[in-house]
Amino acid sequence: MAEVVIQICPNASELAAVLSDLDSHPERIAAISRRNAKEALLRHDWVYRWNEMFRVAGIELSPRMAVRERRLKDMADFIAGQTER
């Protein structure tokens, strides 16, 4: 299961310890960063919002929208394939 949230106490009393632990696991931070970048590319671009509006309105997508969506997916695939260096 993918790590979505890094847990801390509500009063942040253990924040320094959590940050120290994260700092000692650069591979964990790199994996989280890659996953977040990939998900942002696949979900949080205006092309996806426009696609949904066009779908609801029964309007065909423009070729440029399809190109942009493909480019975003290619970038997400590239990021997903990255490994530690």
LINTAKA-V909496 format. One record per run of one state. SS is the DSSP state (H for helix, E for strand, C for the rest). FROM is the first residue (numbers start at 1). TO is the last residue. Records with the same first field share a line. If there is no record, write none. Layout:
BEGIN
SS = FROM-TO, FROM-TO
END
This chain:
BEGIN
C = 1-14, 24-25, 44-45, 58-62, 82-85
H = 15-23, 26-43, 46-57, 63-81
END
